[in-house]
Amino acid sequence: MVGTIFKGDVAEVSWGKETGLVAVGDAGATGFTHTSKSGNTSLITIGTGNYWQTGGVLEIPDNALVGCIMRVTGGSTFTADDHANTKRVYYIIANDTSAGTITVQPALVTAASASVYGAATDLLVLDSTRCPTFEGMTLSAQKVKTDQFFGLLDNFSLPEPEIEVHKQHIIGMGRDVNILTSGRETLAGGSFVVNAHSLRWMKYALGGHTAKSQGEFVTLGAAGAVTDTELPLNIAAATKVYQAQQYGTADTDTLSAVSTATLTGVSSLLSGDHVLVGAKTNTSTDAANTITILTDVPSDTHASVDASNGGVFKTLNGAGAVLYGFYTGITALNLTGAANIDTGALERAIVAGNTVYLLAPLTAAVAQRDVRIKLGSTTAGKFAAGDYIQIIDKDTHNIPGQDTTLPTVFKNEIRRVIAVVGDYVYVEEPFSFAHAIGSVGVERLQYASTDTRGSPTIDAGTKALSFGVEHTLFGASTLPTFMIEQSFRSDNATPGSNQMLRLYNGCKANSMTFTANTEGEVKLQVDYEGSRHYTDTLSLFTPHRMFENTANTAVDRKASGIAVNGEKPYLFQDLSFEVFGRPVLRATQVEFSIANGNQARHFIRGYEGNTTDTDQVQLGAVQMPLDITEAKRDYTFTFSAMIEDDQLWEQIRTRKHHQNTNDITLTMKKRGSDSTRENATITIEDYTIVKADHNMPEDKGAVIVQVELAVRHLKVTENSPYFIL
């Protein structure tokens, strides 16, 4: 009968990031309590002061936290469970959304009492793996934040669960199987192929990632009006002397006052201009590493500064391009200990009449894998859920590279904001790096339907990318996890009364293959596995339907990774290929793969709890993998080409090892006429040839050589309209 069977045309799949969660003990009911113990389990009630609880209701669907790992940190009420001293770790076997509780096993050592609250220094910290990012929900319309577009899918396979069933034959009880027992459950075999409209999935195969945007600007309306009546994060509204320069040009104005409505003093700057506002510089000297402000101290023109530790400044060069630098302290009108992050930043900032914008500082250091950042209540209060936070860091991180000098990247990161509480901004994905006070500046980023205030935008005609984001990808020791939401429905009703919804959490990329050939689109194939599946047994989920209730506006399309005018894939005819120090003009196919050697790990961790057929996760997830651990990483690189000389034969004959010489580069650009359009470069700087087959063609046609290279590491850069990958 029509409309009664599940069909592929109304099936949906989306994905999202996994985030750790933090519950803060407020020394009261708003924090958390160890409510009760039963056997080897503990019940914990999460109070209303925590960002993932509202009105006594968790913002997490029922039992969606099952299988997550929890640690207790702090040395007050919960000293007996403090991970720093005891190394005790707990896993969640249940969470009750309406009751606002989580159940963990083993039981906490701290005595249970509904009236004993966690102290302000006590924290419950949930690891990010298998922990879904929450999205505003109600009890009757539950969901998690799986709002990301997979890509232009050619095919897609889920890591369907497979149970190891053991057949037992008992002596003396006949020939048939006497007992069937169910063992561990695996979630392998996930795979998909996308036509690459971006290279975002390479992040999940490599693990390392930095991101850097152009930051926040003022967009002018008529007569100096501030579009959206919102100043950049750290600009203080005041009657003081400011300097403003237009992004992309040398046009400047000196301002006598700034408010959320108007820049006073605008004359050469015009409506529609994107403007960097900051302090006006005076003449100084590069030798002294000092930037001198003309008249008003930095704390007059900026909302938050750290005079003792310094921070990061932003300026524009003579052509209006963004440059970042840093300083180590403030003395009166002087930024002392100033130096470049980007080449030329200091040299520009010490010239009289230029603009220096001071990024907001940290008020506490950020540790690697933290999911919150402390900015102070004034700065934090200017963020909202859905904004993005950019960290510009003067410090660098070594990445895999050639042996003589390890290459470095600046530890710049961008994260989506999911909540703001007091001094803290909470983010969707753990930070990849540690960030020190004084080394960092913070900017607020927001998407708009156009390029207002520095929002990345692609022109419909020329495909010019305005305010693009530079992403750098490289090999790291660990891989980020992700979650997948998949739903079947029998009709087009939204959300659909008859549906089957599944979440797969703790997914990791086992391998990825990049392929470019003369047939058309650049393709990425990702093979992955999961560590937990979750089912909507209560029929309460509202599924994400990408172009109906998720990426259905220009802003939401950017947030989901499918920006308007950015949906087309990279094509083979827009790819340039160099190897052995020269371009390969007659390549017919290029392919490289990344294999991570992942292994799913099951552990002995018995389950103490009731099991019913309506459980969203069976047996507290103890039968599923707890970890997927990375092992050795291998790269394989091959290409095919018509030949016109003996160079490839000489490469294999002489066993040449190209170490930081004659890099392999794959350079891609999207279709369009503007030079700034979306682009990517894949660089391999340490490689040697394995084989180059020069077979005689049976068809008497052109000789096609098949080349295989051994590769040590690779790096990817991409300029795209997306703050996050």
N, C-alpha and C positions, 0 to 999 in steps of 0.2 A: 504494500500500500504506500502511496506517495506520502513523503514526510514522516515516515516512521523508522527509517534506517539511518545510521550514521554514514555520512558521505564526506569525501575528501574536499568538495568545494566549499563546505562550511566548517572545515577543520581549521584550527588556528594554532600557531606556535609563536611564542615570544620568549625572551630571556631577560634576566636581570642580574645584578651584582649581589654578592652576599656581604653582609656587614656584621661586625660584632656589635653587641649591645652592652650597655653599662647601666646598672641600677645603683643609685647613690643613696646611702643611708643618711637621712636627714635628722637623725635622732628623734624621729617621730613617725606617725602613721603615714606621712607622705613619702617616707623612704622605703624600707622593706623590713619584714619581720620573718624570723624563723618560726613559723606558726605551730607546727607539730611534727612529731616523728611517728613512723609506723614501721616496725621492723628495721630494715636497712634503707629506708627511704625518708626523705625530709620534704615537707611542704613549706614553700616560701611564698609569702604574699607581697606583691609588688605594689607600692603606694602611688598615689596620684601625683607626687612630685617628680616622677620619672617620665621622660619624654615618650616612652612607648606604652604609657598607660593613661587613659582618659576616663574620668568618672567611674573608676573602679573596674574598667574594662581594658584588657590588653589590646593593643593595636596589632596583635599577631593572631592569625586564625587558630582555632582549637587544634592543639597538638602539632602545630607547624614547627615547633622548636624541638621536637623529639629527636634525639641523636646528637644534639648540640653539646659542646663541652663548656663547663662553667668553672671559673676559679673565683675564690674570695681573696680580695686584697684589702689590707688595712690592719692596723694593730690595736683596735679598740675593743668593741663589743665582741667581734668575731676573731679575736687573736688566735683561738684554738684552731681555726680553719684557714688562717692567713697563708696563702700559697708561698709567699716569700720565705717563710720559716718552716712550714710543714710539708710543702710540695704536694698537698692534697689536691686532687682534681675530681670533678663530679660530672656526670653526664645526665642530661634531662630525659626523663621517661614520659613526661606529660606536661602540658600546659592547658589551663582552663581559662578561656578568654573572658567569659562572663564573671567568673570569680576572681580574676586577676591574680592567678597563682601559677607557679611552676613546681613540678615535683622532680627531685633529683635523687640519684643513687650513686654511691653509698650515702648514708645519712651524715649530716653535718655533725661535728664533734660538739659545737656550741649547743648549749641546752635550748630546747624549744620552749617558746613562750610567746603568746600573742601580744603581750604587753612589753616585750623587750625588743627595742628597735635598733637597727644598725646605726652606728655613729656616723657623723658627717664624713669621717675619714675611711669608713668601710665601703667597699665597692663590690658588687657582683659583676663579673666580667665574662661575657659569652664570646668564645672564639668566633671568627667570621665563617669558618667552614660549616656548611649546612644551615647557617643562620640567615633566613631571608630578610631582605630589606623591607621594612614595613611601609605601607601606603595607607593614608587615611581611610578607615573602614568602619562599618557598623556591624553589629552582631548578625544582622540579616543579610548583609552584603559584604562578605569577607573577601579579602584579596591581599596579595603581596605585590611589591613593586617590580613586576616583570614587564617593563614598558619599552624594552629595547628591541629594535628591528634586527632580525637575524641576517638579512641580506637578500640578494636576488637568488633565491634557492633554486637550484636545479633538481636536487633530491635531498631527502632528509630521513634519517632513521634515529629513533630513540634508543637509549640503552635499556631495552626491555629486560625485566627481571628474569633470572633463571635460577631455579632452586636445585641444589644438589640433593637428589633423593637417593637414599641408600636402601638397597634391597637386601634383606636378611633372610637367609635360608637356615632353618633350625634343624639340627640332626634329629631324625626320628619323627618329623612332622610333614612327610610327603615331599613331592618334587616342586611344588609351586612356592612362590615367595610367601614367607610367613609373616614378615613384618616390614612395613615401609616407614622409614624415618626421614624427616626433612632436616637437612643440614644448612650450611651457609648459603646465602643468597648473593648472587653477583649481578652487577648492572653494567655489563660491557656491551660492546658492539654499536655504540652510538656513532653516527657519521652524518656529515652533510657536505654538500658542494655548493658554493656560491659563486656567482659572477661578481667579481670584486669591485663593488662601488666604493669601498674603502678597504684598507688593510688592517682593520681593527682586530680581526681574529688572530693576526700574527702576535699580538700582545699575549694572548692566552697560550700560545705555543712556546714563546720565548721567556716570558715572565717579567723582564725588566722594562720599565716604562717611565719616561719623563714627559711633561707637557708644559708648554709655555705659550700663552696668548699675548695679545697686545695690551691687555688690561682694560681698565675702565676710563671713559672719557665723558665730557659734557657735550651733548649735541644741542646746538643752538637753534632756537626759533627766531622769530622776528624781534628786532631791537634788543638782542642779547638775552631773550627769554631762555630759560633752562627747560629743555624738553623733558617731559615726565616729572618735572619739578623735583628732581633727585640729583644731588651732588655726588661725586665720587666718594667712596667709603671714608677716606681720611681727610677730606677738605672741611674745615670749620667755616660756618657761615659767619661773616664778620665784616666790619668796616675797616679794612686793612689793605695794604698794598699787595696785590697778586700779579702774576704774569701768566698770560694765556698764549699758547701757540697752537695753530691748526695742525692736526695730524695730516701728514703727507705734503705739507708746504712749509715755507719759512715765515708765513704771515703771523704776526704777533700783535697783541694789545696789552697795555698795562691797565689793570683794573683797580678801582678804588674801593670796591665792596663786592661781596659775593653773598647771595642768598639762594635758597632753594627755588626761587622764582626767576632771578635775574642776575646776570653778570654786568655790573655797572662799570662803564668805561669802554664798552665795545665800540669800535669804529671800523677797523679794517676787516674784522671777522664778520662772516655773513651767516644768514639763516641756512641751516643744513650742514654747517661746518662741524666737524668733530674736533674738540678742543681739549688739550691737556692744560689743567689749571694747577698752579702751585706757587711757591715763593719765587720772587724776582731776585736774580743773582746780581752780585756786585763783582767788580774786578778782584781777582785773587791770583794765586800762583800755583801752578801744577807741582812745583818742587816741594811745597809745603803740604801737599795733599789736603788742602783746605778749600772748602766751598763757602764763600761768604755771601750771606743774604743781605739785600740792599737796606731794608729798614725795619721790618717787623720780625721778632724772634719766631722760630719755627712753631712754637706752641701757640702762637697767635693765629696762624693761618691753617694749622693742622690740628685735628681733633685729638690725636694721641701720638706722642713721641716718647722715645726712651733716650734721655740725654746721657745716661751712664753707659749704656751698652751699644747704642747706635742702631743701625738697621739698613734698609735698602732705599735708594732713591731712584726716580724715573725722570728722564728728560727726553727731548727730541733733538735729533741732529738738524743740520741746515736744510735737509730735504724733508724733514718731518717724520723720520723713522724713529721708532722707539729704541731707547738705550737704557739699560739698567746698570747701576753702580751701587756701592755701599759706603758707609761711613761708620766710624767706631765710637763717636761721641758728639755731643753738642755743647759748645761754650758760647753763650750769648748769641751772636749772629753767625757763628762759624760751625759748619759741619766738619769735624776733624777726622783725620785718618781715612780720608776718602780715597777710593780706588775704583777701577773698572770691574764690572762683571762682563758687560758687552764692551768691546773695543771702542774707544772714543767717548764713553760716557763722562768720565772725569774732565777730559779736555773740553767738552761741550759745556759742562756745568760750571766751569770756572770763568767763562766768558760773561761779561756784564750784560744784563738785559735778557738772559735766558730763563727758562722755566725749570724749577726743580720741585717735583712732587715727592713727598715722603710717604712711603707705604706704611700702613698700620703695623705696629710691632706685636710680637708675642708677649704675653705676660707669664708664660711658663713654657719650658722646653717640650717638644713633641718627641715621643719615643716611636721607634719603628713599630708598626702594626697598631698604633693608637687609632681610635675611631672618633676622637674628639680633640679639639684644639682650644686652648684657653687664651682669650683675647681681652678679657675685661668686659664688664656689662655694657659699657657705652659702645664699644666697637661691635661686640657680638650682637647687641640689640638691633643693629642696622641690617643684619642678615635675616632672611626668611627661608623656610623650607622651599626647595626648588631653585634657589640661587646656587651659585658655584663659588667656591673659594679657591683662589690661586695663591700658592706659596712660591715666591721668588727667593732662592737661597744662594748666597755667595759661595757656599761650600760645594765641593765636587765629590763625585763617586766614581771609583775605578770600574770600568767595564771590561769584559774580555776583549783582548786585542793582541797585536803583535808583541813579541817578547821584549824588545829593547826598551820601549817606553809604553806603559799601559795607558790607553786613552781614558779620558774622563768625560763625564757629563755633569752639568750643574743639577742639583737635586730639586728641580722645579716640579711641582705637582699641582694638579687641579682635581678637586673633588666636588661632588654634588652635595648640597646641604640637605639633611633630612629633619633636623630639629635644632632649636636654639633654646637653651636653658641657662639663665643667669650669665656667668662669665664664659660659658662654653658654647661652641658651635659643634654639632655632631654631624658626621659625614657618612656617606653611603658606602664607601670602600676604605679599608684600612690604609693608612699612609705607608708608603713603601720605604721611606727613609726617616731617620731621626733628624730633627731640626732644632738648632740651638738658639737661645735668646741672643739677639744682636746680629745673628747671621741671616735673618729672615725678614721679609716684608710680605704683607698680606693684601690682596686685592679682592674686591667683590665683582663677580661676573654674572651677567644676566643675558638670556636670550630675548630678542625682540623679533618681530616679523620682518623688520628691515635691519639696517646697520646702526640703528640708534644706540648711542652710548657704547659703541664698540662691539656690537653683536656680530658674529661672523655671518656673512651673507654672500650668496652667489648670484651674480647678475644673470638675468634670463637670456640676454642676447650674447654677450661676449664670454660669459661664464667666468668673469673676473671674480676672484675670491677676496672679499674685503675682510680685514681683521681675522685672517686665518690663524689657526692654532698649529704650532709645530710640535709634532709628536716624535719622540725618539724611542725605538724599541731595540732591546738587546737581550742577550742571554743572562738569566739570573738563576740563583740556586733553587728557588721555589717558584711555583706557578700559581696564579690566582685561580680561585674557584668561581663558578657561576651556577645559576639555577635556570631551569627551563620550565615554562608553563605550556602545557599542551591540552587542548580541549577538542572533543568531538561533539557535534550537534546534529540534529536531524532536520533543522530548518534554520531560517535566517533571523528568527526572533532574537532580540537582545535583552538579557544574556542568553536566553534560550532555556525553556523549562525542562527540556529533556537533553541532558548533557552528561558527558563523562570528562572530568577534569583531573589531570595528574600534574604534580610538581616533581621534578628531579633536581635534587640538591647535591652540593659538593661535587659538581662536575669538573673534570680537568681534561685538558687536551693531551692525548697520548702522542699524537703526531699531526703534522700539517704538511700539505704538499701544495706548492705554488706552481702553476702551469701556464705558460703563454705559448700559443702556437698560431699558425696562420689561419685558423678557423674562426677567430673572432675575439671573444672576451677573455681577459685574464681571469683564471679560476683559482679558488682556494678550496682544498678539501681538508676538513678537520675530522679526525677520529678521536672520540672521547669516551669516557665512562663516568658513571655517577656513583655516589655513595649512599643515597637515600631516595626513596620515592614516597610520595604523599598523595592521598586520594581524598577528594571532597565527598565524603560519605554522608554529610549533612545537607547536601544540595544548597549550600549557602554562598558559594563562590560566584563572584562576577568576573567572567573571563576578560582578558584583554583582546580586543579585536582591533588590530593595528590601525586601520584607516577609518574606523567608525567611532570608537570610544577612547582611543589612545593617541595615535599620531594623526589627529584629524584637524589640526591647525598648523600654520607655518611655524609657530613657536614650538609646539609639541613635536613636530617632525624633526626639528633640530635636536631637541632633547632625546628623541628616540634613535637618532643616528641615521635619518633618511631625509636630509634637508631638501627643501624645494630647489630644483635645478641641480641637485647633487646626487640624483638617483641613478644616473647612467654609470656603467662600469668602465674601468680602464680597458682599452682595446689594444690588440697586438700592434696595430699600425702606429700607435703613439708610444711605443717602447723602444728605447735605445739600449744597446748591449755592448759592453766593452770587456775584453778579457785578454790577458797576456800583453797589455799595454796598447791595444789598438781596437777600434770598433770592429764588430763582426757584422758585416753587411748582408750576408746571405744565410743567417740563421733561420731555421724552419721551426725549431722548438727549443724552449728553455724551460727547465724544471729543476726545482730544488725542494728538498724535504727536510723536516726537522722531526726527529724521533726522540722522545723523552724517556723511554724506558720505564714508564709508570707501572707501579704494582699496587693493586688493591690489597689492603691489609685487614684481616679479621682478627679479633682478639677475644680472649676469655673474659667476659664481663657479664655474668649472669643477670637475668632480668627478674626483678621482684615486683610483680604487679598483675592485675587482672587483664585478661585478653578476651576481646569480643570481636565478632565479625564486623562491627561497625567502626573499629579503630581505624583512624586515618593512617597510622603507621603501626604495623604489626610488631608485637613483642619488644616494644621500646627501641626498635631498630638495632637490637643487639646481634641479629643474624646478618645484618648488612655490613659492608666495610666501614670501619671507623676512620681509616686514613687511606688516601691514595698518595703514595710516596714516589717522588721523582728519583730516577737513577741516572746513569750516564746519558748524556745527550750526544747524538750523532747527527751530522749534516751530510746530505748527499746532493751533489750538484751535477746535472747532465745537460748537454745541449747537442743539437744536431745542426749541421751547416754544410752547404756546398763549399768546396775548397778551390782555391786558385793558386796555392803555393804549398810549400812543405813545412810551414811554421809549426803546425800541430804535431807533425811527426818529429820535428826537432825538439819540441817540448818534452815528449815522452822519451826520446832517445837520450837526451842530456839530463833527464831527471831534475829539471829545474824546480826549485821551491821558491814561490813568490811570497816573501815575508815582508809586508809593508811596502811592496813595490808592485807596480802594475795591477792595482786593485781591480777586481771584478765589480762592475757597476751595472745595475739595471735601473734605468731612469724612465719614469712614466709620467705622462700628463693626460688629464682629461681632455676630451674634445672641447674646442673653443678657440677664440682668437686672441684672448688676453694672456699675457705672459704670467700673470699671477694666479691662473686657474689651478685647481687642485692638482697636486703632484706628489710623487713619492720617489725615493731613491733607496735601493738595496745595495749595500756595500759589503764585499768580502775582501779582506786584506791579508789573509794568510791561507794559502792553498797550494796544492801541487797536483799535477795530472796523474791519474790512475791508468787510464787507457784512452786510446784514440783509434778506433777501428776504421781503417781505410779500405773497405771491401770493394771489390770490383763489381759494379752493378750488372745484374743479369739482363736488364733491359737495355744495356748499352748506353744508358743515359748519364746524367751528371753523377759524379762521385759525391756521396753524402757521408760525411764523417760523423761517427757517434763518439762523443767525448764524455768521459766521466772524470770528475775532480774530487779529491779529498779536501775537505774544508774544516778549519778549526773553529771559526766563529763568524757571525755576520751581524750587521747593524742595519736598521731600517729607519728612515726619516720620512714623515709624511706631513704635508700641509693640508689641513682639512677644515671644515666648518664646525667641528665638534670639540667641545671642551673636554669630554671624556671618551674613552674607548671601551 
